[in-house]
Amino acid sequence: MLNTLSRLLDEAGISLTDHQKNQLVAYVDMLNKWNKAYNLTSVRDPNEMLIRHILDSIVVAPHLQGERFIDVGTGPGLPGIPLSVVRPEAHFTLLDSLGKRVRFLRQVQHELKLENVTPVQSRVEDFPAQPPFDGVISRAFASLNDMVSWCHHLPGENGRFYALKGQLPDDEIAMLPAGYTVEQIVKLRVPRLEGERHLVMIKPTKI
């Protein structure tokens, strides 16, 4: 699996240390094991996880601005865990409302010795952002409108929303409420992944 990951990273033009690669493979191993009992992801094949979960998450890393991020509706830690491995200098709060997912995340944190993640079980509306975050990240969590409405209290003054999407959601962008502007749309390239991937960066604006 390490060889497969190395090949994929080469194709994506991403360079990681051996330690980071080993951490990512260990995470996929754990995800695969726990998935049998906990049903954490619909992807069953570990090699497929490398493409659809690992690579699909870390291609976002160069676009993140700041040091403190919250991954909302993280599920089994996507994209937060892969991002925390490739951005060890940043801190990631991993928020999910389901206990079994948070138990898995705590185990991952322990086994991978990740000191820059904090798994939290909470509904996003009930989670206080103290201090506020530089970035609010979500992957297939909700529509853009729901994301900014439910998470409006999380970003700091210069914070951003980072929404990982498949096809470009033009209808969702058109329906963004007042006070939010799409700052940038990045077309992401994920080797061997079918379909499109986009990162929509949204900035809260003073009304």
N, C-alpha and C positions, 0 to 999 in steps of 0.2 A: 504493500500500500504506500510505503514511503517513496518508492520509485515512481509510482503513478502520480503521487502528489508533486514530486520534483518535476516531472515532465509537464504537468498542468501549469505549474508556476512559471516554468520556462516559456511555455506558450503564451502565458498572460503577461510576460515581461516583469514578473514580481520576484524580488530577491529576498529570501528569508534565511536566518541562521539555521543550522542543524537542530539546535534546541527548539526553535519555534516550529520547525517541521515535525519534530517528534511530539511536541505538545498537541498539534493539530491532529496527528494520526491517533494519539491516545484518546483525544476527545471523540473522534469518530468511532473508535473501538468501544468506548463507554456508551455512546449513543446507540450503537448497534446492539449491545448487550441489554441495556435497560429497555430498549424499544420493544423487546419480546414480551416483557411483562407490563410495561407502562404505556405502550402505544404513543410514543412521543412525536413520531413523524411517520408520514405515509411512505417515505422512501425506505426501502428495505435493504437495498444493496449498498454496502460500504463504499464501493468505488463510485457509485452514483451520488452518494452523500458528499464525496470529495468535490464533485462538480457543483451539485445543486445546493449544497449547504456551505461548504468551506469557501470555495472560490467565489461563489455568488455573494458571499458576505465580505470577503477581504478586498474585493475590487473597489469597495466604497472608501477604504481607509485614506487614500490620498486627498479626498474631498472634505474630510472632517476638519472643522476649524475649532480649536480650543482644547481643553484638557478634561473637562467633566461632561460625561454623556449619560443619558438614560435610554435604555432599550425597552420600549413600551410594548407589552404583549410579547415578551421574548420567547415564550414557549420553551423549548429545550435549550435556549441560549443563542438564538439566531436573530440578528448577526452578532450579538454582544460578545459571546465567547471567542469566536475566531478574531474579531476586531481587538479584543483585549490581549490576544496573543501577539498580534502584529503591531499593536500600539501600546507597548508596555509602559510608556511614560504617561498615558492617559488613564482615567478611571471610568469604569462603566458600572452603573447601577442597572441590574437586570430585574425588571418588574413583571410579575405574572400573578394572576389571581388564583391559579391552581396549585394546591399544596404538593402534588406529586412532581410537578415540574420543578418547583423550587427545591424540593429534596434532592432531585437529580442535580440541579445546578450547584448545590452546596457540596455534593460529592465530587463533582467536577472541579470545583474550586479547591477542594482538599487534595485530590489526587494530582492535579496539574500544578499545585502550589501557586495559584493565581492570586497575587496580593492586590491586584488592581480591579477586582470585581466585588460587588455587593449584591447578592441575590435577595430580593424582597418579595414577600407575598402580600399583595394589596391590589385593590382595584385602583385604576389610575386616578379616578376622580377623588379618591380618599387619600392620595399620597401627597404629603406636603413637600414642596421643593425648597428645602432650606439647607444650604444656599441654592439659588437657582442654577440651572444647567446651561452649559455652552451649546449643547446639542440634544435634541429629542429625536431619537431614531425609531422608525418602525418599518417592519417588513411584512407586507401582506396583513396588516393589522386592521385597517379600516379605510373608509374613504378619506380623502384629504380633509373634507369638511368635518367629519367626525374627529379626525386626528387633532386638528387645531382647536376644535370645541372642547374635547375632553382633556386635552393636554395644555390648554392655554396658560395655566399657572406654572408650567415647568421651566420654560426657557428664561434666561436672564436678559438683561437689557440688550446685549448684542448676540443673543442666542438665535439658533436656527432650528427649523424642523427639517429632518432628512427622511423623506419617504422613499422606500425602495419599491419600485413598481415594475410590472411587466411591460405591457404596451403603454404608450403614453396616454394618461387618462385625461384627454382634452376636456371631456364633460365635467370631470371633477375639478379641474383647474378653473373652468369657467364659473363654477358654483362656489368658489372660495368666498367666505364672508368678508365684509369690510374689515380693514385692519391687518390684512395679510397679503403679502405680495410674493409671487414666484420670482425668486432672485436668479435662479439658474436651473437649467435642466441638462443633465449629463447623460449621454447615451453610454451605457456600460458595456464593455466587451468581456464576455465570459466564455473562454474556450470550451468547445464541445457541448455548449448548452443550447438547446433548441428554444426558439422564441426570443423576443426582445427583452431587454432590461434597461430601465431608466432610473436615475436618481433625481427626485424633485426636491429642490432646496427652497424652503419657504421662510421668509423673514417677517416677523411681526412688525407692523409699522404703527407709528403713533397716529391715531385718527384725529 
